[in-house]
Amino acid sequence: MAIRPDKNVLNEHAKFNTVDKYKAKADENPIQVADISAMDISLSKSRGYSKISLDMARELSGNPTLTQNELKDLKEKNVKEPTGKFKQ
């Protein structure tokens, strides 16, 4: 069997190329699900929480999925329980 430069495997059928056959197409914009943890809620009750930025809130709570809209809700005390994967 002849070795072809466009094929990595000798017994591979000619109509398939290695990219289409073996690699799944990855999403270019994966959807990230944002969650509010119990730590976020407890930190929102602390003094001075209304003045912290999104990056600081993520760092303090250890929740990298926190979004700006959820931070706004936490500052306005609209959230009473954890959501998403933190909900029990």
C-alpha positions as CSV (number, residue, x, y, z in Angstrom):
1,M,0.0,0.0,0.0
2,A,1.4,3.4,-0.9
3,I,2.0,6.1,1.7
4,R,0.1,9.3,0.9
5,P,1.2,12.6,2.4
6,D,-2.4,13.6,3.2
7,K,-3.2,10.5,5.2
8,N,-1.7,9.5,8.6
9,V,-2.9,5.9,8.5
10,L,-2.1,3.4,5.7
11,N,-5.4,1.6,5.8
12,E,-7.5,4.8,5.9
13,H,-10.1,5.1,3.2
14,A,-9.4,7.7,0.5
15,K,-12.6,9.6,0.9
16,F,-12.0,10.4,4.6
17,N,-9.4,12.8,5.7
18,T,-8.0,12.8,9.3
19,V,-9.5,16.1,10.3
20,D,-13.1,15.2,9.5
21,K,-13.0,11.6,10.6
22,Y,-11.3,11.8,14.0
23,K,-11.9,15.3,15.3
24,A,-15.2,16.6,16.5
25,K,-16.1,20.2,15.7
26,A,-15.7,22.4,18.8
27,D,-18.0,25.2,19.5
28,E,-16.5,28.5,18.8
29,N,-18.5,30.3,21.5
30,P,-19.2,27.8,24.3
31,I,-22.1,28.7,26.5
32,Q,-20.9,29.3,30.1
33,V,-23.6,28.8,32.7
34,A,-23.4,31.3,35.5
35,D,-24.1,30.2,39.0
36,I,-24.5,32.0,42.3
37,S,-22.9,30.1,45.3
38,A,-23.7,30.3,49.0
39,M,-20.3,32.0,49.4
40,D,-21.4,34.8,47.0
41,I,-24.6,35.3,49.0
42,S,-22.8,35.4,52.4
43,L,-20.2,37.9,51.0
44,S,-23.0,40.1,49.6
45,K,-24.2,40.6,53.2
46,S,-20.8,41.9,54.3
47,R,-20.1,45.6,54.7
48,G,-18.8,47.4,51.6
49,Y,-19.8,44.7,49.1
50,S,-21.7,47.3,47.0
51,K,-18.3,48.9,46.1
52,I,-16.4,45.9,44.9
53,S,-15.8,45.0,41.2
54,L,-16.6,41.8,39.3
55,D,-13.0,40.6,39.4
56,M,-12.8,41.1,43.1
57,A,-16.1,39.4,43.7
58,R,-14.9,36.4,41.7
59,E,-11.7,36.2,43.6
60,L,-13.3,36.5,47.0
61,S,-15.9,33.9,46.4
62,G,-13.9,31.5,44.3
63,N,-16.7,31.5,41.7
64,P,-15.3,32.2,38.2
65,T,-18.8,31.9,36.6
66,L,-20.2,35.0,38.3
67,T,-21.5,37.6,35.8
68,Q,-22.0,41.3,36.0
69,N,-25.8,40.9,36.1
70,E,-25.6,38.5,39.0
71,L,-23.2,40.8,40.8
72,K,-25.8,43.6,40.4
73,D,-28.5,41.3,41.8
74,L,-26.3,40.4,44.7
75,K,-25.6,44.1,45.5
76,E,-29.3,44.9,45.4
77,K,-30.0,41.9,47.7
78,N,-32.4,40.3,45.1
79,V,-30.9,36.8,45.5
80,K,-31.9,34.6,48.4
81,E,-30.6,31.1,47.5
82,P,-27.8,29.5,45.4
83,T,-28.5,28.8,41.8
84,G,-27.3,26.3,39.1
85,K,-24.8,23.7,40.2
86,F,-24.6,25.2,43.7
87,K,-28.3,24.6,44.3
88,Q,-29.0,21.6,46.6
